[in-house]
Amino acid sequence: MEESLLLPNSSSLTWPTFTVELKRLGLLAGPMVTVTLAQYLLEIISMMMVGHLGELPLSSTAIALSLSCATGFSLLLGMASALETLCGQAYGAQQYQKIGIQTYTAIFSLILVCLPLSLIWIYMGKFLSFIGQDPIISHEAGEFTMWLVPALFAYAMLQPLVRYFQEQSLVKPMLISSCAILCFHIPLCWVLVFKSGLERLGAAVAISISYWLNVILLGVYMKYSPACKKTLAPISMEIFQGIGEFFRFAIPSAVMVCLEYWSFELLVLLSGLLPNPKLETSVLSVWSYTFSNEKEVVDYVTTMAPLVSLSVILDSIQGVLLEDLGGSI
């Protein structure tokens, strides 16, 4: 009996079958990798430009972005991952309008979560001073996170929209939107950082504008595209009825994602407690002269690069295992 069950499975694992499945996954995964990378590059490009303002702006911005990721973006990203399970079940059961309802529920729920998070961000500078961070860095980092609050609410809407399109394999609109926003973000950030007088705060404004534009583009496509007609649902009281179910899936997902993000963000935070916080924080946030003109920073990066590279390799394995666990929730 066992042999008869195993033989069909083993015979189906042929090279042509493997290549067909690999091609199918590549057509879906390739654009999604580009979408994720384009969204991540918004913060990286902003930090690159701030890095050319000096060591202090770079170190304060690095801590601000690390804490905003640890206390906000990673939490929202993890909670939005609950839609991968909820929308997947609805799509498999051909309850297409339920996908739209669950997306609305996720957006509303994450906006509620943003309310206390925004208060944390507003008082981030005082928190950093309280735990012993450099006073000047704490003040500038707190000011940066305060200006970044609009991006938090945009991110709370963006991630459920991304899951909405992803579950329907509608990757093309996300790909076009994310790449267009990235191309727009580069000159926008340059103008706001170097020409507007906002300097490092201009990077926070640029990130917020770019996130909101991405939300608007995806929202317009969702509203008017025929591809979303089956899953587009009217806004009703049913949105509020699904909040409890959403949080039951969102909290475990958020824990898994946050633990992964916090493992690195904690290092950046602790670097601010070292004897030379400006240098140590800058080193953990940059890789070359692209980020900073400070020779001391670049030389220190060269020394630490092998260790950081090893941590990235190990983290990639951890990420695969976490995604595997996330799909089984």
C-alpha positions as CSV (number, residue, x, y, z in Angstrom):
1,M,0.0,0.0,0.0
2,E,2.8,2.4,0.9
3,E,4.7,1.7,-2.3
4,S,1.6,2.3,-4.4
5,L,1.1,5.7,-2.7
6,L,4.7,6.8,-3.2
7,L,5.3,5.7,-6.8
8,P,2.8,8.2,-8.3
9,N,4.3,11.1,-6.3
10,S,7.9,10.1,-7.2
11,S,7.0,9.7,-10.9
12,S,5.4,13.1,-11.0
13,L,8.6,14.8,-9.9
14,T,10.1,15.0,-13.4
15,W,12.3,17.7,-14.9
16,P,9.6,19.0,-17.3
17,T,7.2,19.3,-14.4
18,F,9.8,21.1,-12.3
19,T,10.6,23.6,-15.0
20,V,6.9,24.4,-15.6
21,E,6.3,25.0,-11.9
22,L,9.5,27.0,-11.7
23,K,8.4,29.2,-14.5
24,R,5.0,29.7,-13.0
25,L,6.5,30.7,-9.7
26,G,9.0,33.0,-11.3
27,L,6.3,34.9,-13.2
28,L,4.6,35.6,-9.9
29,A,7.5,35.8,-7.5
30,G,9.7,38.0,-9.8
31,P,7.3,41.0,-10.0
32,M,6.5,40.6,-6.2
33,V,10.2,40.7,-5.4
34,T,10.5,43.9,-7.5
35,V,7.4,45.4,-5.7
36,T,8.9,44.7,-2.3
37,L,12.3,46.0,-3.2
38,A,10.8,49.2,-4.7
39,Q,8.9,49.9,-1.5
40,Y,12.0,49.1,0.7
41,L,14.2,51.4,-1.5
42,L,12.1,54.4,-0.6
43,E,13.7,54.4,2.9
44,I,17.1,53.4,1.6
45,I,17.3,56.2,-1.0
46,S,16.1,58.7,1.6
47,M,18.8,57.6,4.0
48,M,21.4,57.8,1.3
49,M,20.6,61.4,0.6
50,V,20.5,62.3,4.3
51,G,23.9,60.6,4.7
52,H,25.5,63.3,2.6
53,L,24.3,66.0,5.1
54,G,26.8,64.7,7.7
55,E,27.4,62.1,10.4
56,L,24.8,63.4,12.8
57,P,21.9,63.6,10.4
58,L,22.7,60.1,9.2
59,S,22.9,58.6,12.7
60,S,19.7,60.2,13.9
61,T,17.8,59.2,10.7
62,A,19.1,55.7,11.0
63,I,17.8,55.3,14.6
64,A,14.5,57.0,13.6
65,L,13.9,54.6,10.7
66,S,15.0,51.6,12.7
67,L,12.6,52.5,15.5
68,S,9.8,53.3,13.1
69,C,10.3,50.0,11.5
70,A,10.4,48.1,14.8
71,T,7.5,49.9,16.4
72,G,5.3,50.5,13.4
73,F,6.1,49.3,9.9
74,S,7.0,45.7,10.8
75,L,4.0,45.4,13.1
76,L,1.6,46.6,10.3
77,L,3.4,44.4,7.7
78,G,3.0,41.3,10.0
79,M,-0.7,42.0,10.8
80,A,-1.5,42.6,7.1
81,S,0.0,39.1,6.4
82,A,-3.1,37.7,8.0
83,L,-4.9,38.5,4.7
84,E,-2.8,35.8,3.0
85,T,-4.7,33.2,4.9
86,L,-8.1,34.9,5.0
87,C,-8.2,36.0,1.4
88,G,-6.7,32.7,0.3
89,Q,-9.6,30.8,2.0
90,A,-12.2,33.1,0.5
91,Y,-10.7,32.9,-3.0
92,G,-10.5,29.1,-2.8
93,A,-14.2,29.0,-1.7
94,Q,-15.1,31.3,-4.6
95,Q,-16.4,33.9,-2.2
96,Y,-14.9,36.7,-4.2
97,Q,-16.6,39.7,-2.6
98,K,-15.5,38.5,0.8
99,I,-11.9,39.3,-0.4
100,G,-12.8,42.9,-0.7
101,I,-14.6,43.0,2.6
102,Q,-11.7,41.4,4.4
103,T,-9.4,43.9,2.8
104,Y,-11.6,46.8,4.0
105,T,-11.6,45.2,7.5
106,A,-7.8,44.9,7.5
107,I,-7.4,48.6,6.5
108,F,-9.8,49.8,9.2
109,S,-8.2,47.5,11.8
110,L,-4.7,48.7,11.0
111,I,-5.7,52.3,11.1
112,L,-7.0,51.7,14.6
113,V,-3.6,50.2,15.5
114,C,-1.9,53.3,14.1
115,L,-3.6,55.6,16.6
116,P,-1.5,54.5,19.7
117,L,1.5,53.9,17.5
118,S,1.5,57.5,16.3
119,L,1.5,58.7,19.9
120,I,4.6,56.5,20.5
121,W,6.3,58.1,17.5
122,I,5.4,61.6,18.6
123,Y,7.2,61.0,21.9
124,M,10.0,58.9,20.5
125,G,12.6,61.6,21.2
126,K,11.8,61.6,24.9
127,F,11.9,57.8,25.0
128,L,15.3,57.7,23.5
129,S,16.7,60.2,26.0
130,F,15.1,58.2,28.8
131,I,17.0,55.0,27.8
132,G,20.3,56.8,27.6
133,Q,20.7,57.7,24.0
134,D,22.8,60.7,23.0
135,P,20.6,63.8,23.7
136,I,21.3,65.4,20.3
137,I,20.6,62.2,18.4
138,S,17.5,61.6,20.5
139,H,16.1,65.0,19.7
140,E,16.7,64.8,15.9
141,A,15.5,61.1,15.7
142,G,12.3,62.0,17.6
143,E,11.7,65.0,15.3
144,F,12.1,62.7,12.3
145,T,9.7,60.1,13.5
146,M,7.1,62.8,14.2
147,W,7.3,64.0,10.6
148,L,7.0,60.3,9.5
149,V,3.6,59.8,11.2
150,P,1.6,60.3,7.9
151,A,3.6,57.5,6.3
152,L,2.4,55.2,9.1
153,F,-1.2,55.6,8.2
154,A,-0.4,55.3,4.5
155,Y,1.4,52.0,5.2
156,A,-1.6,50.7,7.1
157,M,-3.6,51.1,3.9
158,L,-0.9,50.0,1.4
159,Q,-0.1,46.6,2.9
160,P,-3.7,45.3,2.8
161,L,-4.0,46.5,-0.8
162,V,-0.8,44.7,-1.7
163,R,-2.3,41.5,-0.2
164,Y,-5.6,42.1,-2.1
165,F,-3.8,42.2,-5.4
166,Q,-1.4,39.4,-4.6
167,E,-4.0,36.9,-3.7
168,Q,-5.6,37.4,-7.1
169,S,-2.2,37.2,-8.9
170,L,-2.7,40.8,-10.1
171,V,1.0,41.7,-9.8
172,K,1.3,43.9,-12.9
173,P,-0.6,46.9,-11.4
174,M,1.5,46.7,-8.2
175,L,4.7,46.4,-10.3
176,I,3.9,49.5,-12.4
177,S,2.8,51.5,-9.4
178,S,5.8,50.7,-7.2
179,C,8.3,51.3,-9.9
180,A,6.6,54.6,-10.9
181,I,6.6,55.8,-7.3
182,L,10.2,54.8,-6.9
183,C,11.2,56.9,-9.9
184,F,9.2,59.8,-8.6
185,H,10.6,59.5,-5.1
186,I,14.2,60.0,-6.1
187,P,13.9,63.6,-7.5
188,L,11.3,64.4,-4.9
189,C,13.6,63.4,-2.0
190,W,16.5,65.2,-3.5
191,V,14.5,68.4,-3.8
192,L,13.1,68.2,-0.3
193,V,16.4,67.3,1.4
194,F,18.8,69.6,-0.5
195,K,16.7,72.4,-1.9
196,S,13.7,73.0,0.3
197,G,15.5,73.8,3.5
198,L,14.0,70.8,5.3
199,E,17.2,68.8,5.1
200,R,16.8,65.5,6.9
201,L,13.1,66.1,7.6
202,G,12.6,66.4,3.9
203,A,13.3,62.7,3.7
204,A,10.5,61.9,6.1
205,V,8.1,64.1,4.0
206,A,9.2,62.4,0.8
207,I,8.6,58.9,2.2
208,S,5.1,59.9,3.4
209,I,4.2,61.4,0.0
210,S,5.4,58.4,-1.9
211,Y,3.5,55.9,0.3
212,W,0.3,57.9,-0.1
213,L,0.7,58.2,-3.8
214,N,1.1,54.4,-4.0
215,V,-2.1,53.9,-2.0
216,I,-4.0,56.3,-4.3
217,L,-2.8,54.6,-7.4
218,L,-3.7,51.1,-6.2
219,G,-7.0,52.3,-4.8
220,V,-8.0,53.9,-8.1
221,Y,-7.1,50.7,-9.9
222,M,-9.1,48.6,-7.4
223,K,-12.1,50.9,-7.9
224,Y,-12.2,51.2,-11.7
225,S,-10.4,48.1,-13.1
226,P,-12.5,45.3,-14.6
227,A,-10.0,42.9,-13.1
228,C,-11.2,43.7,-9.6
229,K,-14.9,43.7,-10.4
230,K,-15.6,40.3,-8.9
231,T,-13.8,41.0,-5.6
232,L,-14.8,44.7,-5.2
233,A,-17.4,44.8,-2.4
234,P,-19.5,47.7,-1.2
235,I,-18.6,49.2,2.2
236,S,-21.1,47.9,4.8
237,M,-21.4,46.9,8.5
238,E,-19.9,43.5,7.6
239,I,-16.5,45.2,7.7
240,F,-16.8,45.7,11.4
241,Q,-18.1,42.1,12.0
242,G,-14.8,40.7,10.8
243,I,-12.5,42.7,13.0
244,G,-12.3,39.9,15.7
245,E,-11.4,37.3,13.1
246,F,-8.8,39.5,11.5
247,F,-7.0,40.1,14.8
248,R,-7.0,36.4,15.6
249,F,-4.9,35.8,12.5
250,A,-3.1,39.1,12.6
251,I,-1.5,38.9,16.0
252,P,0.4,35.6,15.4
253,S,1.5,36.8,12.0
254,A,2.8,40.1,13.5
255,V,4.7,38.3,16.2
256,M,6.6,36.2,13.7
257,V,7.5,39.2,11.4
258,C,8.4,41.5,14.3
259,L,10.8,39.0,15.9
260,E,12.7,38.9,12.6
261,Y,12.8,42.6,12.2
262,W,13.7,43.3,15.9
263,S,16.8,41.1,15.7
264,F,18.5,43.7,13.6
265,E,16.8,46.9,14.7
266,L,17.8,46.2,18.3
267,L,21.5,46.3,17.2
268,V,21.0,49.8,15.7
269,L,19.4,51.0,18.9
270,L,22.1,49.5,21.1
271,S,24.8,51.1,18.9
272,G,23.5,54.5,20.1
273,L,24.7,53.5,23.6
274,L,28.3,53.0,22.5
275,P,31.1,55.5,23.2
276,N,30.9,57.0,19.7
277,P,27.2,56.8,18.9
278,K,27.3,58.9,15.7
279,L,29.9,56.6,14.2
280,E,28.5,53.3,15.4
281,T,25.0,54.0,14.3
282,S,26.1,55.3,10.9
283,V,28.2,52.1,10.3
284,L,25.2,49.8,11.0
285,S,23.1,51.7,8.5
286,V,25.5,52.3,5.5
287,W,27.7,50.3,3.1
288,S,29.7,52.8,1.0
289,Y,30.3,56.3,-0.1
290,T,26.8,56.2,-1.6
291,F,25.5,56.8,1.9
292,S,28.2,58.9,3.5
293,N,31.2,61.0,2.6
294,E,32.7,60.5,6.1
295,K,36.0,58.5,5.6
296,E,35.9,57.2,9.2
297,V,32.4,55.7,8.6
298,V,33.4,54.1,5.3
299,D,36.6,52.6,6.8
300,Y,34.6,51.1,9.7
301,V,32.1,49.7,7.3
302,T,34.8,47.8,5.4
303,T,35.9,46.1,8.7
304,M,32.4,45.1,9.6
305,A,31.1,44.1,6.2
306,P,32.0,40.3,6.4
307,L,30.1,39.9,9.7
308,V,27.1,41.8,8.5
309,S,27.1,39.7,5.3
310,L,27.1,36.5,7.3
311,S,24.1,37.8,9.3
312,V,22.2,38.5,6.1
313,I,22.8,35.0,4.8
314,L,21.5,33.5,8.1
315,D,18.6,35.9,8.1
316,S,17.5,34.8,4.6
317,I,17.2,31.2,5.9
318,Q,15.2,32.4,8.8
319,G,12.9,34.4,6.5
320,V,12.0,31.3,4.5
321,L,11.2,29.3,7.6
322,L,9.0,32.1,8.9
323,E,7.1,32.3,5.7
324,D,6.6,28.6,5.7
325,L,5.1,28.8,9.2
326,G,3.0,31.8,8.3
327,G,1.3,29.9,5.5
328,S,0.3,27.1,7.9
329,I,-1.5,29.4,10.4
